[in-house]
Amino acid sequence: MNVLLYIMDCLRADRMRCYGYSKNITPNLDKLAEDAILFENAHAQSTWTYPSGASILSGIYPSSLGIQSIQDPLPTNIPWLPEVFHKNGYTTACFSANVLISETFGFRRGFDVFVDQISNPHLSRYSLPIVILSQHREVLERYVNLSDLVVVTSDDLHRAFGTFAEQRLNEQIFAVIWSVDTHDPYFDRSHLGVCIPDPLYYQPDIVRMRDPEKLAELSGIYDRMLQYNDRTFGELLRTLKRIGLYDETIIIVTGDHGEAFGEHGIMTHAGRPFEVQTHVPLLIKLPHSKLGGSRRAEIVELIDVFPTLRDYLRLEGESGEYLQGKSLVSSRSGNSSIALSEGAGYLSLRTNRLRYIRPQHIDIRRRYRWPLIGSFRHLTQTALYDLVRDPDEKRNISRQYFPWHMWLARKAHSMCRRNQQIRKDMVFDSPVTEVDELVKWRLKAMGYID
């Protein structure tokens, strides 16, 4: 039995037809959903890639890992999903187009094969300078060294994965594919290498956009970027069927976080953990499409992927003492009915109906001479939204629903204390991350650093 974990960077759940989108731009993902369990309310643990990826592969919240910025190193002795598979006899591989999911940032651990845009520059077929006319060059050269701006598309990743899989038909494999077709810079990938991408928008320009027409144009380009990734994903599924691996492979598809187009003043991602930033698709296709076409409405988290695979495949070698997720397909699975997400110095708790948002560091139990003063001061720093009546999270109802607000405040405080305790109890070996000039340019090209 094989496992393929496919992550589309910046993938919003509400842009897929199987999640209710009106446009038919994801026919292949929707087809997979017919063979999979679809989780309607899956939430990422962070609004940007590095901590989200670390949480997916460790089953631990970002604040428990101590990851809040690029400068925070990934601990080397935490539970790590690829390592668990490796110890259970699987051949493990990762194919990443995101500079943050690379050996530089500690993601190499546990993988037998690791192909990323930094350690393997030959992966890339396309370099933007080759296909951009002078007017585009003038825009981009204000921000990046064009000789280092490389676009790794999903078909590049699929080609590398296909070669890997066909050479190991008699082995059990665990593979991660991390695509950035839905990540900025924004342009239609469909004709890359054939004609010049036009329009093309780069991160520093995107974050300043406020004109509704421009935002609508950007949203339309995002749809075409997703449509391109869906088409290549369909080709990947056909490859798996051709070589006889589809039926025996667990396929998990998700996004590491969402993407915003001006909602709450946020452009792209890495903003506060509102719905557009945390709500991601989660499809789990089991062997022979068991439970295919079923839908689950409870709140789930991406940290649930680790314990789900561990329990379903009965993997040995990980006690699960520090895993903070729950198994989703095991008879022992529970339902916490709550998701914790972090981003831009804030955290949120998401229940089936409510979202509570507060600064990452706030002491709700600080002693005041008059207790009500402390409660109302807390109200001024936090927010509560009813997603049934207000799905766009525009009306703060913390004062109208004061008991619920304070219950979630206490719950957040308890979870933060637990995360701090895990961080303190675990023996972390966190070497300093050394970032060379090439990595810095790639980080800059993707908008992660100035």
VMD Tcl script that draws the C-alpha trace (Angstrom):
set ca {
  {0.00 0.00 0.00}
  {1.32 3.42 -0.98}
  {0.67 6.96 0.27}
  {0.70 10.19 -1.73}
  {0.32 13.46 0.20}
  {-0.36 16.21 -2.35}
  {-0.28 19.80 -1.11}
  {-1.29 22.73 -3.30}
  {0.13 25.93 -1.88}
  {-2.42 28.70 -1.14}
  {-5.42 26.51 -2.05}
  {-8.78 27.90 -0.94}
  {-11.47 25.30 -0.36}
  {-14.21 27.50 -1.81}
  {-12.58 27.55 -5.27}
  {-13.36 23.87 -5.93}
  {-16.67 22.73 -7.43}
  {-16.94 19.88 -4.89}
  {-16.83 22.58 -2.17}
  {-19.56 24.64 -3.79}
  {-17.74 26.89 -6.28}
  {-19.93 27.91 -9.20}
  {-17.14 27.64 -11.80}
  {-16.04 24.27 -13.10}
  {-12.27 24.79 -12.88}
  {-11.30 21.68 -10.86}
  {-12.83 18.68 -12.72}
  {-9.98 16.31 -11.81}
  {-9.98 17.20 -8.13}
  {-13.77 16.87 -8.14}
  {-13.43 13.45 -9.78}
  {-11.02 12.39 -7.04}
  {-13.56 13.59 -4.46}
  {-15.97 10.95 -5.79}
  {-13.44 8.31 -4.71}
  {-12.49 10.05 -1.45}
  {-13.76 11.20 1.91}
  {-14.34 14.94 1.66}
  {-13.89 16.94 4.85}
  {-16.00 20.07 4.54}
  {-14.45 21.98 7.45}
  {-10.70 21.36 7.39}
  {-8.44 24.09 8.76}
  {-4.73 24.80 8.41}
  {-2.66 25.50 11.51}
  {-0.97 28.55 10.03}
  {-1.58 31.16 7.36}
  {1.81 30.65 5.72}
  {3.88 27.74 4.48}
  {6.78 27.11 6.85}
  {4.85 26.56 10.12}
  {1.95 24.93 8.30}
  {4.23 22.40 6.60}
  {6.00 21.68 9.87}
  {2.64 21.06 11.58}
  {1.39 18.75 8.82}
  {4.46 16.52 8.98}
  {4.82 16.59 12.78}
  {1.19 16.58 13.95}
  {2.06 19.45 16.32}
  {0.87 23.07 16.46}
  {3.31 25.78 15.28}
  {3.49 27.43 18.72}
  {4.36 24.04 20.25}
  {7.17 23.76 17.71}
  {8.30 27.31 18.42}
  {7.98 28.34 14.76}
  {6.68 31.86 14.23}
  {9.13 33.21 11.63}
  {11.68 32.12 9.04}
  {14.40 32.64 11.65}
  {12.93 29.93 13.92}
  {14.58 26.59 13.11}
  {12.63 23.36 12.73}
  {13.42 21.09 15.70}
  {15.19 17.90 14.61}
  {13.92 15.43 17.21}
  {10.17 15.96 17.04}
  {7.79 13.29 15.68}
  {8.20 13.37 11.89}
  {5.88 11.57 9.52}
  {8.42 10.73 6.76}
  {10.73 9.25 9.37}
  {7.95 7.04 10.73}
  {7.24 5.72 7.23}
  {10.95 5.19 6.60}
  {11.30 3.15 9.79}
  {8.33 1.04 8.71}
  {10.02 -0.03 5.49}
  {8.58 2.53 3.07}
  {10.67 4.26 0.43}
  {10.09 7.95 1.07}
  {10.32 10.88 -1.33}
  {9.48 14.58 -1.47}
  {9.07 16.75 -4.58}
  {8.79 20.40 -3.62}
  {8.48 23.62 -5.63}
  {8.46 25.82 -2.51}
  {11.76 27.15 -1.20}
  {10.50 26.81 2.39}
  {9.86 23.08 1.98}
  {13.50 22.32 1.37}
  {16.59 20.85 2.95}
  {17.66 24.34 4.01}
  {14.69 24.58 6.38}
  {14.98 21.07 7.80}
  {12.42 19.15 5.74}
  {14.93 16.63 4.36}
  {14.72 14.42 7.45}
  {13.25 10.97 6.86}
  {13.15 11.18 3.05}
  {15.19 8.77 0.93}
  {14.70 11.00 -2.11}
  {14.35 14.77 -1.79}
  {13.88 16.90 -4.89}
  {13.37 20.63 -4.33}
  {14.03 23.80 -6.28}
  {17.06 24.65 -4.14}
  {18.96 21.37 -3.77}
  {18.13 20.27 -7.32}
  {18.14 23.29 -9.66}
  {17.84 20.97 -12.68}
  {14.24 20.28 -11.67}
  {13.10 23.55 -13.22}
  {12.24 23.66 -16.91}
  {11.17 27.29 -16.92}
  {12.91 30.41 -15.75}
  {10.80 33.55 -15.95}
  {13.52 35.71 -17.55}
  {13.38 33.47 -20.61}
  {9.73 34.22 -21.29}
  {9.19 37.76 -20.03}
  {9.37 40.78 -22.29}
  {11.23 43.92 -21.35}
  {8.24 45.66 -19.76}
  {7.82 42.76 -17.34}
  {11.54 42.67 -16.67}
  {11.50 46.31 -15.61}
  {8.78 45.57 -13.06}
  {10.40 42.46 -11.61}
  {13.93 43.82 -11.53}
  {12.82 46.35 -8.93}
  {12.43 43.45 -6.52}
  {14.49 40.43 -7.51}
  {17.52 39.18 -9.35}
  {15.85 37.66 -12.41}
  {18.62 35.14 -12.92}
  {17.44 33.46 -9.71}
  {13.67 33.68 -10.26}
  {12.73 30.15 -11.24}
  {9.20 28.83 -11.74}
  {8.79 25.16 -10.89}
  {5.41 24.00 -12.17}
  {3.39 21.00 -11.09}
  {4.16 19.10 -14.28}
  {7.87 19.37 -13.41}
  {7.11 17.76 -10.04}
  {4.87 15.11 -11.58}
  {7.51 14.14 -14.10}
  {10.06 13.63 -11.33}
  {7.53 11.72 -9.22}
  {6.48 9.52 -12.16}
  {10.07 8.45 -12.79}
  {10.51 7.70 -9.08}
  {7.28 5.67 -8.84}
  {7.87 3.58 -11.97}
  {11.30 2.56 -10.69}
  {9.80 1.29 -7.42}
  {6.69 -0.62 -8.41}
  {7.64 -3.47 -6.08}
  {8.19 -1.21 -3.06}
  {5.85 0.56 -0.66}
  {6.25 4.30 -1.13}
  {5.34 7.41 0.82}
  {5.59 10.55 -1.28}
  {4.92 14.25 -0.75}
  {4.30 16.57 -3.69}
  {4.23 20.30 -2.87}
  {3.01 22.42 -5.77}
  {3.10 26.22 -6.04}
  {0.98 26.72 -9.16}
  {-1.51 28.65 -7.00}
  {1.18 30.79 -5.34}
  {2.33 34.21 -6.51}
  {3.74 35.52 -8.80}
  {0.30 35.63 -10.38}
  {0.13 34.65 -14.04}
  {-1.52 31.98 -16.14}
  {0.81 28.96 -16.28}
  {-1.04 27.33 -19.19}
  {1.21 28.66 -21.95}
  {4.44 29.08 -20.03}
  {7.33 28.47 -22.39}
  {5.11 29.03 -25.44}
  {4.17 32.67 -25.09}
  {4.68 35.52 -22.68}
  {2.54 35.47 -19.50}
  {0.41 38.59 -19.50}
  {-0.68 39.97 -17.12}
  {1.87 39.11 -14.46}
  {1.63 40.40 -10.89}
  {4.37 40.11 -8.31}
  {3.94 40.16 -4.54}
  {5.03 43.77 -3.78}
  {2.51 45.03 -6.35}
  {-0.24 42.68 -5.21}
  {-0.18 43.79 -1.57}
  {-0.90 47.37 -2.62}
  {-3.94 46.50 -4.72}
  {-7.23 47.98 -3.54}
  {-9.14 48.69 -6.77}
  {-12.12 46.27 -7.05}
  {-11.52 45.68 -10.76}
  {-7.88 44.80 -10.13}
  {-8.86 42.47 -7.29}
  {-11.39 40.76 -9.55}
  {-8.73 40.37 -12.22}
  {-6.33 38.88 -9.67}
  {-9.01 36.46 -8.49}
  {-9.61 35.40 -12.09}
  {-5.90 34.73 -12.63}
  {-5.89 32.65 -9.45}
  {-8.71 30.56 -10.91}
  {-6.67 29.93 -14.06}
  {-3.61 29.03 -11.98}
  {-5.71 26.49 -10.07}
  {-7.21 25.22 -13.31}
  {-3.70 24.58 -14.63}
  {-2.72 22.64 -11.49}
  {-5.95 20.65 -11.72}
  {-5.18 19.68 -15.31}
  {-1.69 18.45 -14.48}
  {-3.08 16.70 -11.38}
  {-5.44 14.80 -13.67}
  {-2.46 13.69 -15.73}
  {-0.77 12.51 -12.53}
  {-3.82 10.41 -11.60}
  {-3.83 8.86 -15.07}
  {-0.15 7.99 -14.61}
  {-0.93 6.25 -11.32}
  {-3.70 4.27 -13.02}
  {-1.50 3.37 -15.98}
  {1.23 1.90 -13.78}
  {-1.28 0.14 -11.54}
  {-0.82 2.17 -8.35}
  {-4.07 4.14 -8.10}
  {-6.26 1.57 -6.35}
  {-3.62 0.62 -3.79}
  {-2.60 4.19 -2.98}
  {-3.93 6.43 -0.23}
  {-4.13 9.88 -1.81}
  {-4.49 12.94 0.43}
  {-5.02 16.34 -1.19}
  {-5.05 19.59 0.77}
  {-3.72 23.15 0.86}
  {-1.21 24.44 3.38}
  {-3.33 27.59 3.89}
  {-5.80 29.73 1.98}
  {-5.47 32.90 -0.07}
  {-7.09 36.33 0.30}
  {-8.10 38.95 -2.24}
  {-8.60 41.95 -0.02}
  {-10.84 40.32 2.59}
  {-10.11 41.86 6.01}
  {-7.46 43.98 4.30}
  {-5.34 40.88 3.56}
  {-3.69 40.20 0.22}
  {-2.50 36.68 -0.63}
  {-1.64 35.02 2.72}
  {0.37 35.17 5.97}
  {-2.32 37.40 7.48}
  {-4.62 37.02 10.46}
  {-6.31 33.61 10.68}
  {-9.72 34.39 9.17}
  {-11.70 31.83 7.16}
  {-10.14 32.74 3.79}
  {-6.71 32.08 5.31}
  {-7.39 28.84 7.19}
  {-10.20 26.96 5.42}
  {-8.61 24.46 3.05}
  {-9.85 21.38 1.21}
  {-9.06 17.95 2.56}
  {-9.69 14.86 0.43}
  {-8.60 11.42 1.63}
  {-8.89 8.60 -0.91}
  {-8.49 5.25 0.79}
  {-7.39 2.03 -0.97}
  {-9.93 0.86 -3.54}
  {-11.86 4.10 -2.92}
  {-13.32 2.86 0.35}
  {-15.94 5.33 1.67}
  {-15.58 7.24 -1.59}
  {-18.05 10.05 -2.09}
  {-18.78 10.47 1.62}
  {-18.68 13.90 3.25}
  {-17.76 14.78 6.83}
  {-18.91 18.08 8.32}
  {-17.03 18.17 11.63}
  {-14.15 20.54 12.28}
  {-10.80 18.88 11.47}
  {-7.21 20.12 11.30}
  {-4.19 19.42 9.14}
  {-2.32 18.10 12.19}
  {-4.82 15.22 11.97}
  {-3.07 13.83 8.87}
  {-0.19 12.30 10.88}
  {-2.27 10.32 13.42}
  {-4.76 9.34 10.69}
  {-2.07 7.65 8.60}
  {-0.34 6.18 11.64}
  {-3.52 4.55 12.92}
  {-4.95 3.46 9.57}
  {-1.70 1.81 8.44}
  {-0.77 0.67 11.97}
  {2.65 2.22 11.71}
  {5.06 1.41 14.50}
  {7.74 3.51 16.12}
  {5.78 6.59 17.21}
  {4.07 6.59 20.59}
  {2.04 9.67 19.80}
  {2.77 11.22 23.18}
  {3.18 14.69 21.73}
  {0.91 14.41 18.68}
  {-1.81 17.01 18.98}
  {-4.00 15.86 16.11}
  {-6.58 13.08 16.07}
  {-7.17 10.14 13.75}
  {-9.93 10.83 11.23}
  {-10.61 7.34 9.87}
  {-9.89 5.18 12.90}
  {-12.65 3.78 15.11}
  {-10.77 5.45 17.96}
  {-11.01 8.88 16.42}
  {-12.59 11.60 18.48}
  {-13.94 15.00 17.56}
  {-12.64 18.00 19.39}
  {-15.00 20.20 17.30}
  {-12.42 22.97 17.41}
  {-9.46 24.06 15.28}
  {-6.54 26.23 16.32}
  {-4.86 28.38 13.68}
  {-2.07 30.93 13.99}
  {-0.82 33.81 11.84}
  {0.42 37.40 11.85}
  {0.74 37.45 15.63}
  {-2.82 36.20 16.17}
  {-4.50 32.91 16.89}
  {-8.03 31.76 16.22}
  {-10.30 29.04 17.48}
  {-12.83 27.75 14.97}
  {-15.90 25.80 16.08}
  {-18.72 24.57 13.86}
  {-20.36 27.98 14.15}
  {-17.99 30.51 15.70}
  {-14.53 31.95 15.13}
  {-12.68 33.58 18.01}
  {-9.57 35.68 17.22}
  {-7.11 37.21 19.66}
  {-3.47 38.32 19.78}
  {-1.07 35.42 20.13}
  {0.15 36.65 23.50}
  {-2.51 37.90 25.89}
  {-3.12 37.04 29.54}
  {-6.85 36.67 30.20}
  {-6.21 35.79 33.84}
  {-4.36 38.93 34.79}
  {-5.63 40.17 38.14}
  {-7.55 43.44 38.16}
  {-9.00 45.21 41.16}
  {-12.41 44.90 39.50}
  {-12.76 41.60 37.52}
  {-15.19 43.11 35.02}
  {-12.52 45.61 33.99}
  {-10.31 42.74 32.92}
  {-13.16 41.14 30.97}
  {-13.96 44.31 29.04}
  {-10.29 45.04 28.35}
  {-10.12 41.56 26.90}
  {-13.10 42.35 24.67}
  {-11.28 45.30 23.14}
  {-8.40 43.06 22.01}
  {-10.36 40.11 20.67}
  {-13.20 39.33 18.27}
  {-15.96 36.76 17.80}
  {-17.80 35.95 14.58}
  {-20.92 33.88 13.85}
  {-20.15 32.12 10.56}
  {-23.73 30.91 10.09}
  {-25.19 34.42 10.03}
  {-21.99 36.17 8.96}
  {-19.88 33.84 6.75}
  {-17.64 36.74 5.67}
  {-16.71 37.51 9.30}
  {-17.55 41.20 9.15}
  {-19.51 41.69 12.40}
  {-17.78 41.31 15.73}
  {-20.41 39.87 18.11}
  {-18.20 39.44 21.16}
  {-20.35 41.72 23.33}
  {-23.65 40.18 22.25}
  {-22.36 36.64 22.88}
  {-20.28 37.42 25.94}
  {-20.59 33.95 27.62}
  {-19.50 32.16 24.43}
  {-16.75 34.70 23.94}
  {-15.31 34.13 27.40}
  {-15.65 30.34 27.08}
  {-13.54 30.43 23.92}
  {-11.12 32.85 25.58}
  {-10.56 30.36 28.39}
  {-10.26 27.53 25.88}
  {-7.63 29.48 23.93}
  {-5.75 30.20 27.14}
  {-5.80 26.50 28.05}
  {-4.57 25.43 24.61}
  {-1.78 28.02 24.65}
  {-0.67 26.81 28.07}
  {-0.66 23.25 26.74}
  {1.41 24.27 23.71}
  {3.89 26.08 25.92}
  {4.18 23.02 28.13}
  {4.82 20.74 25.15}
  {7.45 23.16 23.93}
  {9.06 23.11 27.37}
  {8.82 19.33 27.97}
  {10.14 18.13 24.65}
  {13.89 18.02 24.24}
  {14.42 20.22 21.22}
  {17.54 20.19 19.14}
  {17.18 23.32 17.05}
  {20.27 24.12 15.01}
  {20.54 27.57 13.51}
  {19.19 27.67 9.95}
  {21.91 28.83 7.59}
  {20.44 30.61 4.57}
  {22.83 31.17 1.65}
  {22.44 33.84 -1.02}
  {20.61 31.55 -3.46}
  {18.00 30.66 -0.86}
  {17.61 34.35 0.04}
  {16.91 35.22 -3.58}
  {14.31 32.45 -3.84}
  {12.69 33.63 -0.62}
  {12.60 37.14 -1.99}
  {11.21 35.95 -5.31}
  {8.26 34.33 -3.54}
  {7.63 37.34 -1.31}
  {8.79 35.77 1.97}
  {11.42 38.41 2.71}
  {11.96 42.00 1.56}
}
mol new
graphics top color blue
foreach p $ca { graphics top sphere $p radius 0.5 }
foreach p [lrange $ca 0 end-1] q [lrange $ca 1 end] { graphics top cylinder $p $q radius 0.2 }
display resetview
